[in-house]
């Protein structure tokens, strides 16, 4: 509570200053506007037939209005505010995640904070806060990152909230927290060998389900340790840790929820359970394939409007677009996302402000993982994880987070060319 009070005072002090002189970055904001437009067309379609007033389309429009207003208010904050308050924001995030455990369960999990008629999901906007905390640490301890213990801290910053989110349970969002740390660590100059050592246990865990894959991976590990001339003591420790993680794979598998196990098994063969775990993937593939190049027309999608496609306005919004506007529309969406991410990477690589550079790279990673995973699960390349598509999937907290990512990127570099 003390951290929240101090954070509020600091924010109020920031508001006393003059608003930043903003030169709007059209190359950053234009693709966002077009993606939002396409997303709302998709949500409009999923709301038919029925009352538009009480639909998710209107709710999303209300969240868009609120989010744009919130992003506009950020212009009164000094760009250094995010660096200065990164650790306090992180403490507030941990507190909010703990509070969710005291909330009533909703949709099978304790992920939301109820604020009157609104439900906020701290794990969503918490992604931004974790990026701030990691970016500040990598900025402050730049000279010490060549030492392995210091290189581990960014991952620890991500693991703490991720562990709390897994308990909600929300495995898909927790994975985002863990993944976002790795590119930021690489961008900051941490040795590739250190990153290999950090990632190796996760690879051991995945390959541990298959004897031959695990044996081949352990051979690769031995060769890497040999060629990098690791000290025998540390090489033995690294090998032992990876061997342990490999043997833990069956144990962790048994601790997964039954629906999580079914989703992973369905990835191997969706047709094996067409009326159960594989149903969503098969219907999504059918919707996208039936749309052809130009689609069936807005509001004319049979998979969507005959309700064969589940959660069409959230996890599978891209399938709705594919069925009704065709492959051409999906291609346009991919081009727009590429435009947005390349613009953000360009700003991250050219700024001299290290904290901003690392922060924007973290934001790019969040967007990239969401786009890749969502489109992959819609086509059956990955198990259904529940990760929404940025700016397009229905969900107020997520839309708010996405617009904050773009807004903070814009304001962090206010005044730079």
C-alpha positions as CSV (number, residue, x, y, z in Angstrom):
1,X,0.0,0.0,0.0
2,X,2.9,2.4,0.8
3,X,4.3,1.8,-2.7
4,X,0.9,2.7,-4.3
5,X,0.6,5.9,-2.3
6,X,4.2,7.0,-3.2
7,X,3.5,6.2,-6.8
8,X,0.4,8.2,-6.8
9,X,2.2,11.2,-5.3
10,X,4.9,11.0,-8.0
11,X,2.4,10.8,-10.8
12,X,0.5,13.9,-9.5
13,X,3.8,15.8,-9.4
14,X,4.5,14.8,-13.0
15,X,1.1,16.2,-14.0
16,X,2.1,19.6,-12.7
17,X,4.6,20.1,-15.5
18,X,3.8,21.2,-19.0
19,X,2.7,18.6,-21.5
20,X,5.4,17.2,-23.8
21,X,5.6,18.9,-27.1
22,X,4.6,15.9,-29.3
23,X,5.3,15.4,-33.0
24,X,2.9,12.7,-33.9
25,X,4.7,9.7,-35.5
26,X,2.4,8.8,-38.5
27,X,4.6,5.8,-39.4
28,X,3.8,4.4,-35.9
29,X,0.2,5.3,-35.5
30,X,-1.1,4.6,-39.0
31,X,-0.8,0.8,-39.0
32,X,-2.5,0.8,-35.5
33,X,-5.5,2.7,-36.8
34,X,-6.0,0.4,-39.8
35,X,-5.6,-2.8,-37.6
36,X,-8.2,-1.3,-35.2
37,X,-10.5,-0.7,-38.1
38,X,-10.3,-4.2,-39.4
39,X,-10.7,-5.6,-35.9
40,X,-13.9,-3.6,-35.3
41,X,-15.2,-4.9,-38.7
42,X,-14.6,-8.4,-37.5
43,X,-16.3,-7.7,-34.1
44,X,-19.2,-6.1,-35.9
45,X,-19.7,-9.3,-37.9
46,X,-19.6,-11.5,-34.8
47,X,-22.3,-9.4,-33.2
48,X,-24.7,-10.2,-36.0
49,X,-27.6,-11.0,-35.8
50,X,-28.7,-9.5,-32.5
51,X,-28.7,-6.2,-30.7
52,X,-25.7,-4.1,-31.6
53,X,-26.2,-1.9,-28.5
54,X,-25.6,-4.8,-26.1
55,X,-22.9,-6.4,-28.1
56,X,-19.2,-6.9,-27.6
57,X,-18.7,-4.4,-30.5
58,X,-20.1,-1.6,-28.3
59,X,-18.2,-2.7,-25.2
60,X,-15.0,-2.7,-27.2
61,X,-15.7,0.7,-28.6
62,X,-16.2,2.0,-25.0
63,X,-12.9,0.4,-24.0
64,X,-11.2,2.0,-27.1
65,X,-12.5,5.5,-26.0
66,X,-11.3,5.0,-22.5
67,X,-7.9,3.7,-23.7
68,X,-7.3,6.5,-26.1
69,X,-8.1,9.0,-23.3
70,X,-5.7,7.3,-21.0
71,X,-2.9,7.3,-23.7
72,X,-3.6,11.0,-24.3
73,X,-3.1,11.7,-20.6
74,X,0.4,10.1,-20.8
75,X,1.6,13.2,-22.7
76,X,1.8,15.0,-19.3
77,X,4.3,12.5,-18.0
78,X,8.0,13.1,-18.5
79,X,9.6,10.4,-20.6
80,X,11.9,9.6,-17.6
81,X,8.9,8.8,-15.4
82,X,8.8,5.2,-16.5
83,X,12.5,4.7,-15.6
84,X,12.2,6.4,-12.2
85,X,9.1,4.5,-11.2
86,X,9.8,1.1,-12.7
87,X,10.5,-0.8,-9.4
88,X,7.6,0.8,-7.6
89,X,5.3,-0.1,-10.5
90,X,6.7,-3.6,-10.3
91,X,5.9,-3.8,-6.5
92,X,2.3,-2.6,-7.2
93,X,1.9,-5.3,-9.9
94,X,2.9,-8.0,-7.5
95,X,0.5,-6.7,-4.9
96,X,-2.4,-6.6,-7.5
97,X,-1.6,-10.2,-8.6
98,X,-1.8,-11.3,-5.0
99,X,-5.1,-9.5,-4.6
100,X,-6.6,-11.4,-7.5
101,X,-6.4,-14.6,-5.4
102,X,-8.8,-13.0,-3.0
103,X,-11.3,-12.2,-5.7
104,X,-14.3,-14.5,-6.7
105,X,-13.6,-16.9,-9.5
106,X,-14.8,-15.8,-13.0
107,X,-14.6,-17.9,-16.2
108,X,-12.7,-20.6,-14.4
109,X,-10.0,-18.5,-12.9
110,X,-9.1,-15.7,-10.5
111,X,-7.5,-13.3,-13.0
112,X,-9.6,-10.2,-12.6
113,X,-10.1,-7.3,-10.2
114,X,-13.7,-6.1,-10.1
115,X,-14.1,-2.4,-10.2
116,X,-17.9,-1.9,-10.3
117,X,-19.1,-3.0,-13.7
118,X,-15.6,-3.3,-15.0
119,X,-13.2,-6.2,-14.7
120,X,-9.5,-5.4,-15.0
121,X,-6.9,-8.1,-15.6
122,X,-3.6,-7.0,-13.9
123,X,-1.6,-9.7,-15.8
124,X,-2.4,-7.9,-19.1
125,X,-1.0,-4.4,-18.3
126,X,1.5,-6.0,-16.0
127,X,3.5,-7.0,-19.1
128,X,4.3,-3.4,-19.6
129,X,5.5,-3.0,-16.0
130,X,7.7,-6.1,-16.2
131,X,9.3,-4.6,-19.3
132,X,10.0,-1.4,-17.4
133,X,11.6,-3.2,-14.5
134,X,13.8,-5.4,-16.7
135,X,14.8,-2.4,-18.8
136,X,15.8,-0.4,-15.8
137,X,17.8,-3.2,-14.3
138,X,19.7,-3.7,-17.6
139,X,20.3,0.0,-17.8
140,X,21.6,0.4,-14.3
141,X,23.8,-2.7,-14.3
142,X,25.1,-2.5,-17.8
143,X,28.7,-2.8,-16.6
144,X,28.1,-5.9,-14.5
145,X,26.2,-8.0,-17.1
146,X,29.3,-9.9,-18.1
147,X,29.0,-11.7,-14.7
148,X,26.6,-14.6,-14.8
149,X,24.7,-14.0,-11.5
150,X,23.9,-10.4,-12.7
151,X,22.7,-11.9,-16.0
152,X,20.2,-14.1,-14.2
153,X,18.3,-11.2,-12.5
154,X,16.2,-10.1,-15.5
155,X,14.8,-13.6,-15.8
156,X,14.1,-13.6,-12.0
157,X,12.2,-10.3,-12.4
158,X,10.0,-12.1,-15.0
159,X,9.6,-15.4,-13.1
160,X,8.0,-13.9,-10.0
161,X,4.9,-12.5,-11.6
162,X,4.8,-15.3,-14.1
163,X,4.5,-17.8,-11.2
164,X,1.6,-15.9,-9.7
165,X,-0.1,-15.8,-13.1
166,X,0.3,-19.5,-13.6
167,X,-1.6,-20.0,-10.3
168,X,-4.6,-18.0,-11.6
169,X,-4.4,-20.1,-13.9
170,X,-3.2,-18.4,-17.1
171,X,-0.3,-20.3,-18.6
172,X,-0.4,-18.4,-22.0
173,X,0.1,-15.0,-20.4
174,X,2.7,-16.3,-18.0
175,X,4.8,-17.5,-21.0
176,X,4.8,-14.0,-22.4
177,X,6.4,-12.7,-19.2
178,X,9.2,-15.3,-19.6
179,X,9.7,-14.9,-23.3
180,X,10.0,-11.1,-23.2
181,X,13.1,-11.1,-21.0
182,X,15.3,-13.1,-23.4
183,X,15.4,-10.6,-26.4
184,X,15.9,-7.7,-24.0
185,X,18.8,-9.5,-22.4
186,X,20.4,-10.2,-25.8
187,X,19.8,-6.6,-26.9
188,X,21.6,-5.3,-23.7
189,X,24.7,-7.2,-24.6
190,X,24.5,-10.3,-22.4
191,X,26.7,-13.0,-23.8
192,X,25.2,-15.5,-26.2
193,X,26.7,-18.3,-24.1
194,X,24.9,-17.1,-21.0
195,X,21.6,-16.9,-22.8
196,X,22.2,-20.5,-24.1
197,X,22.8,-21.7,-20.5
198,X,19.7,-19.9,-19.3
199,X,17.5,-21.3,-22.0
200,X,19.0,-24.8,-22.0
201,X,16.9,-26.1,-19.0
202,X,13.7,-25.2,-20.8
203,X,14.8,-27.1,-23.9
204,X,15.7,-30.1,-21.7
205,X,12.2,-29.9,-20.2
206,X,10.6,-30.0,-23.6
207,X,12.8,-32.7,-25.1
208,X,12.5,-34.8,-21.9
209,X,9.2,-36.3,-23.2
210,X,11.1,-38.2,-25.9
211,X,14.2,-40.3,-25.1
212,X,15.9,-39.8,-28.5
213,X,15.2,-36.1,-28.6
214,X,16.5,-35.7,-25.1
215,X,19.7,-37.7,-25.8
216,X,20.4,-35.7,-28.9
217,X,19.9,-32.4,-27.0
218,X,22.2,-33.5,-24.2
219,X,24.9,-34.3,-26.8
220,X,24.5,-30.8,-28.2
221,X,24.8,-29.4,-24.7
222,X,28.1,-31.3,-24.1
223,X,29.5,-30.1,-27.4
224,X,28.6,-26.4,-26.6
225,X,30.2,-26.7,-23.2
226,X,33.3,-28.2,-24.7
227,X,33.8,-25.6,-27.5
228,X,33.2,-22.7,-25.1
229,X,35.9,-24.2,-22.8
230,X,33.7,-24.1,-19.7
231,X,35.4,-24.8,-16.4
232,X,34.8,-28.5,-15.5
233,X,33.1,-27.6,-12.3
234,X,30.5,-25.3,-13.9
235,X,30.1,-27.6,-16.9
236,X,29.2,-30.4,-14.5
237,X,26.7,-28.2,-12.7
238,X,25.1,-27.1,-16.0
239,X,24.9,-30.7,-17.3
240,X,23.3,-31.9,-14.0
241,X,20.7,-29.1,-14.0
242,X,19.7,-30.0,-17.5
243,X,19.5,-33.7,-16.7
244,X,17.3,-32.9,-13.8
245,X,14.9,-30.8,-15.9
246,X,14.7,-33.6,-18.4
247,X,13.7,-36.1,-15.8
248,X,11.1,-33.7,-14.4
249,X,9.2,-33.5,-17.7
250,X,6.8,-36.4,-16.9
251,X,6.2,-35.0,-13.4
252,X,5.2,-31.6,-14.8
253,X,3.1,-33.2,-17.5
254,X,1.0,-34.9,-14.8
255,X,0.6,-31.5,-13.0
256,X,-1.0,-29.9,-16.1
257,X,-4.7,-29.4,-16.1
258,X,-6.5,-32.0,-18.2
259,X,-7.6,-29.3,-20.7
260,X,-4.0,-28.2,-21.1
261,X,-2.9,-31.8,-21.8
262,X,-5.6,-32.2,-24.4
263,X,-4.6,-29.0,-26.2
264,X,-1.0,-30.2,-26.5
265,X,-2.1,-33.6,-27.7
266,X,-4.5,-32.1,-30.2
267,X,-1.6,-30.2,-31.7
268,X,-0.2,-33.5,-32.9
269,X,-3.5,-34.6,-34.5
270,X,-6.6,-32.4,-34.3
271,X,-8.7,-34.9,-36.1
272,X,-8.1,-37.5,-33.3
273,X,-10.7,-35.7,-31.2
274,X,-12.9,-33.6,-33.7
275,X,-15.7,-33.1,-31.2
276,X,-13.5,-32.4,-28.2
277,X,-10.1,-30.7,-27.9
278,X,-9.6,-30.6,-31.7
279,X,-12.9,-29.0,-32.4
280,X,-11.8,-25.3,-32.2
281,X,-8.8,-25.9,-34.5
282,X,-10.7,-27.8,-37.1
283,X,-13.5,-25.2,-37.2
284,X,-10.9,-22.4,-37.5
285,X,-9.2,-24.1,-40.3
286,X,-12.5,-24.7,-42.1
287,X,-13.4,-21.0,-41.7
288,X,-10.2,-19.7,-43.1
289,X,-10.1,-22.2,-45.9
290,X,-13.7,-21.6,-47.0
291,X,-13.0,-17.9,-47.3
292,X,-10.7,-18.3,-50.2
293,X,-8.9,-15.3,-51.6
294,X,-11.6,-12.7,-51.3
295,X,-13.9,-14.1,-48.6
296,X,-17.7,-14.6,-48.5
297,X,-18.5,-11.0,-47.5
298,X,-18.9,-9.3,-44.2
299,X,-21.7,-10.9,-42.1
300,X,-21.9,-13.9,-44.5
301,X,-19.5,-16.3,-42.8
302,X,-21.3,-19.6,-42.2
303,X,-18.8,-21.0,-39.6
304,X,-19.2,-17.8,-37.6
305,X,-22.9,-17.1,-37.8
306,X,-24.0,-20.7,-37.5
307,X,-21.9,-20.7,-34.3
308,X,-19.6,-23.6,-35.4
309,X,-16.6,-21.4,-34.6
310,X,-16.2,-21.0,-30.8
311,X,-14.9,-17.8,-29.2
312,X,-14.9,-16.2,-32.6
313,X,-14.6,-12.6,-31.2
314,X,-11.5,-13.4,-29.1
315,X,-9.1,-16.3,-29.8
316,X,-10.3,-16.9,-33.4
317,X,-11.0,-13.4,-34.7
318,X,-8.5,-13.9,-37.5
319,X,-10.6,-16.9,-38.6
320,X,-13.7,-14.6,-38.9
321,X,-11.7,-12.2,-41.0
322,X,-10.3,-15.0,-43.1
323,X,-13.7,-16.5,-43.8
324,X,-15.5,-13.2,-44.6
325,X,-12.7,-11.1,-46.1
326,X,-10.4,-13.8,-47.4
327,X,-6.7,-14.5,-47.5
328,X,-6.1,-11.1,-49.0
329,X,-7.4,-9.5,-45.7
330,X,-5.1,-11.7,-43.6
331,X,-2.2,-10.7,-45.8
332,X,-3.0,-7.0,-45.3
333,X,-3.1,-7.6,-41.5
334,X,0.3,-9.3,-41.6
335,X,1.7,-6.3,-43.6
336,X,0.2,-3.8,-41.1
337,X,1.7,-5.7,-38.1
338,X,5.1,-5.9,-39.9
339,X,4.9,-2.2,-40.6
340,X,4.2,-1.4,-36.9
341,X,6.9,-3.7,-35.5
342,X,9.6,-2.6,-38.0
343,X,8.8,1.0,-37.1
344,X,9.1,0.3,-33.4
345,X,12.4,-1.6,-34.0
346,X,13.7,1.3,-36.0
347,X,13.0,3.7,-33.1
348,X,14.6,1.3,-30.6
349,X,17.8,0.9,-32.6
350,X,18.3,4.6,-33.3
351,X,17.6,6.2,-29.9
352,X,20.5,7.0,-27.6
353,X,18.4,6.5,-24.5
354,X,19.2,3.0,-23.4
355,X,16.2,2.5,-21.2
356,X,13.8,3.5,-24.1
357,X,15.6,1.2,-26.5
358,X,15.3,-1.8,-24.2
359,X,11.7,-1.0,-23.3
360,X,10.6,-0.7,-26.9
361,X,12.3,-3.9,-27.8
362,X,10.3,-5.6,-25.0
363,X,7.1,-4.1,-26.4
364,X,8.0,-5.5,-29.8
365,X,8.5,-8.9,-28.3
366,X,5.0,-8.8,-26.6
367,X,3.3,-7.9,-29.9
368,X,5.3,-10.4,-31.9
369,X,4.6,-13.3,-29.6
370,X,0.9,-12.5,-29.5
371,X,0.6,-12.3,-33.3
372,X,2.6,-15.4,-33.9
373,X,0.9,-17.5,-31.3
374,X,-2.6,-16.4,-32.1
375,X,-2.3,-17.0,-35.8
376,X,-0.5,-20.2,-35.3
377,X,-3.2,-21.6,-33.0
378,X,-5.9,-20.5,-35.5
379,X,-4.2,-22.6,-38.2
380,X,-3.4,-25.5,-35.9
381,X,0.4,-24.9,-35.8
382,X,0.3,-24.4,-32.0
383,X,-2.1,-25.5,-29.2
384,X,-4.9,-23.2,-28.2
385,X,-3.4,-21.0,-25.5
386,X,-5.9,-18.2,-25.3
387,X,-3.5,-15.4,-26.4
388,X,-5.6,-12.7,-28.2
389,X,-4.6,-10.9,-31.4
390,X,-3.5,-7.3,-30.7
391,X,-6.0,-4.5,-31.4
392,X,-8.4,-7.0,-32.9
393,X,-9.6,-9.6,-30.3
394,X,-12.4,-8.6,-28.0
395,X,-11.1,-7.8,-24.5
396,X,-11.0,-4.4,-22.8
397,X,-7.9,-5.0,-20.6
398,X,-5.9,-6.3,-23.6
399,X,-6.9,-3.5,-25.9
400,X,-6.0,-1.0,-23.1
401,X,-2.6,-2.7,-22.8
402,X,-1.9,-2.7,-26.6
403,X,-2.7,1.0,-26.9
404,X,-0.5,1.7,-23.9
405,X,2.4,-0.1,-25.5
406,X,2.1,2.1,-28.6
407,X,1.5,5.3,-26.5
408,X,4.5,4.7,-24.3
409,X,6.6,4.0,-27.3
410,X,5.5,7.2,-28.8
411,X,6.0,9.4,-25.7
412,X,9.3,7.8,-24.7
413,X,10.9,9.2,-27.8
414,X,9.0,12.4,-28.0
415,X,11.0,15.1,-29.7
416,X,13.5,12.6,-31.3
417,X,13.6,12.5,-35.1
